[in-house]
Every structure is written in structure tokens, then in C-alpha cells.
Amino acid sequence: MSEPASPGESQRVAPRFFVGCEDDESEGLEDYDGCSMRTDMELYDEDADSPPERQIVVGICSMMKKSKSKPMTQILERLCRFEYITVVIFPEDVILNEPVDKWPLCDCLVSFHSKGFPLDKAVSYAELRNPLLINDLNTQYYIQDRREVYRILQQEGIDLPRYAVLNRDPDKPDECNLVEGEDHVEVNGEVFPKPFVEKPVCAEDHNVYIYYPTSAGGGSQRLFRKIGSRSSVYSPESNVRKTGSYIYEEFMPTDGTDVKVYTVGPDYAHAEARKSPALDGKVERDSEGKEIRYPVMLTAMEKLVARKVCLAFKQTVCGFDLLRANGHSYVCDVNGFSFVKNSMKYYDDCAKILGNIVMRELAPQFQIPWSIPTEAEDIPIVPTTSGTMMELRCVIAIIRHGDRTPKQKMKMEVRNPMFFELFDKYGGYKTGKLKLKKPKQLHNTWFSLFSIPVFSRYGHFSGINRKVQITYLPHGQPKTSSEEEGMEKTEETFHLYCLDHNRVAFPQHHVLYI
């Protein structure tokens, strides 16, 4: 889209998109953010001396907060560079207060639900005017209900977490089939051990709870829409909610990130990762206050999933969430119409794809000369102060720091009777070797070793960090040099190996040889 010489695109200096209105409402209206307010007829009659140029009108029907957002503005500006496309933004006041037969006319409609948007009226408008729909409107009812979203995903063979639906009917409270235990819930006969996730069935309700087992301290992490720098908080409450209908699903152990996928048609998907709100609830932001996102390369299977989601929900522009866990990818949410933020490449791609869709579907109908542009390899060229240069898209580096404190180790030969008793107590004579990792075993070993620093340094034992290995030497330590050839060792001994995984420097003078 950055090169206007492509077929089907114009060489206009300024973008053309307007706020639509009826003929008798045009007088006295102010400009809309620098874009001229014009009536539908003015779109085709700019020059009375020349024949009217038929324009394909793309209508944007959404709440003003969405239609005026930075991503939408960036994409519409690029979309207007198509020679035969003009964009008309439906005023929010008209959407909310006027009947649909008074809404602006359009040939193609971009309309999507958000808080406060009258989806019923948009459906009625589409039935009345029959425009080309970028995103299907009826399917957007399903996207508002997580039960329907999961049903469609399952129907399409798309992987999602194991789940069960708890429907609570206020008129029939006895039919609620929920059994709650200390570390699990049973929903309709399906058991979910903690940790598990509890989601309201209404997709507009973002109060999602994650419940932890008592072995991890219990309580729950409560997720919500970002408020400042917070996206979740911890609560000591361990019991599930007793009012409302919910989806219960198994918790997927990811690497601490969520993957957000954005489609523009079934053959294009942009993916980003963000810090999971389930971690500590603190939103990572850059110096400009924007949430930090990381670029993600989708696998071939994930690209196929993106295609399936786009087609199943009939949403050309669609966002959904992926969880990467246990070497697999699962869809856990479908958001419908969503744009990527702060990506010029995405804005270019999105506008180009949408423009080509509109022209391909409507240009023949209006006898507009247009053919799908064929382009060479998409080489990223950007303007600079020194002329046009290739753009570096990314740098991949594998880095490993080399400053690593060694493990604390001790190796020694011991003959004290206490070690023979310890070796026999834990069955070491069966194999001739013994490995001790449990705290109680290490505690007994400590009394044998008295105050060797490896085990007394931190005042307690942990089987994760420390271990002792004892090897039985029936004839003593083997000969290590020619000087010992004349010396016979017949006394039985043990080779003792002590290891501490804590990365703390071990003083040289503490290395003992017995």
C-alpha cells in the first residue's frame, strides 16, 4: 500500500473518508477531524463538468471510540488510497438514535459489536441494504457467549482446553450440578483438580478466576480488564463463585505468555505475545506507557488454526488467543473484530487485503476496471534521509552468559563406623552404591559429617538442592600413582561425594580430604 503505483490504487495526496449523513442534514455540520462532511450524492458529483466517477463506498459502523482509534484511522487512510474506494464513517449519534433507513448508504459494511453498540440495528441495516459484509453480523451474537464460542471451536475440530459448562437457572437452583472439594470441583460429572480456570459465560465479563491447590498455598488469582498497570490480583479466597453461570476448564501451563493472533482473511495472520496476566498481575509497559508485546512466529499448525477460526466465525478481521502448553497450541478465546496496535507493517497489510477483497467482490458489479495486482517479492523498502533502503525486520540472537559460579562439591574417603551403619540402614550393600536426597536422610548424614559447610551453611536441608552419594570400596581407594604400587589397601572404606546445587561460591579452604 505504500507504493501507489500498484493497480487499483490511486495517487491521491490526502485520504478520502467522510462521515455520512442525509441530504437534509448536511447544512451546518462541522468537519470531522479534518475530513470533510459530505452527503452521499457529493461523493459522485465533485466536478459537474466531468462525468461522475463511480466510487465503492465502504461504511464503518461502530462506536466512535473504535472508529476513531489509532489503528482504525491508520488503516482507513491506507484503504482510501485505492482509486475507486471511499470510506464513510457512520456517526455514533445516528447509529444510536436514528432508524436504520436513515443511516448512510454503502456498498460494503465494516461493522462490529462493542460495549453499547446496537447489534440488532446493524443486522436490520444489512438486511435492508444488503451490502458486502467484511465481518458477518449474526455470528457476532455467538462471539458474545463463551459457550457458543467453545461449541463452534469443538465443532470445527480446533483444540481447546478440557472444559465443562455450569449453567445456573435462578428458577431451578436444584438443577445446578456442582460438587466442590478442597482441591477440585466436579461439574456435570467432570472433575477438575486445582489449578483450574473459572470463566463467566458472557464474553463481555472479563472477571476470570484461577484457583490454586492447597499445596501451592491455595487462594485464587483474579483477572480483569487492565486498570492502569494491573491486570489481576491475588485473593486468599479458595471457594468458587456461587452465583452465575461459568465455564470450568483445566489450567494450561504456559511459559508465562499469552499469544494474541490477528487475522485479516483466512490467509493472513499476525501474532504477538504478551506477559500472562495470571503471573503477578503487573502489566509490562514501555517508556511510552504502551503494553509490551513480542513478535511471534506461528507454526504451520497454528496458521491452519487461524484459518479455521476466521472461516468458522465468518470474521475477516478477527482476533483470538492461543495458549502454548505441553508442546501443543490451544484456542482459549475468540474476540472477533480486533486490530494490532503500533505496527505499520500490519496497517499496510490489512488495508491492502481489505481493499483487494472489496475490489474483487464489487468492481465487476459496478463495471469498474480493476484486476488483482500481481506484485514481486515483498521486499521491505523504507524511505530514509539517505534515500530508500531495505528495512531490517528483526534480529535473532542466541546468548548465554559465561559468568557461572560452580556447584559446591566435596569428595572424600571415609572409614568412620557411623558411615557403615548409615550405608546398611538404607540398603546400600545391595548395589554397592547409595544416593541420599531426602531431608531426613541428609539430616542423618549431617550428624555423621558433623559440621561440614556444604550442609550446615543454610541451616536446613532441601532434596532439590543437595545430595550425598556413597560408594562402597571393599579394598579401599584404588591406586592413583606409581608411588603407591608397593602399598596394599585391604581395609574397606567408602567414597563420599557431597553436592550442593546452590550457586554460591565455595571457599577453597573448606574443601576437605579425609
Summary of the structure (lengths in Angstrom):
residues: 514
radius of gyration: 33.7
end to end distance: 77.3
largest distance: 118.8
contacts: 1388
relative contact order: 0.10
helix: 25%
strand: 28%
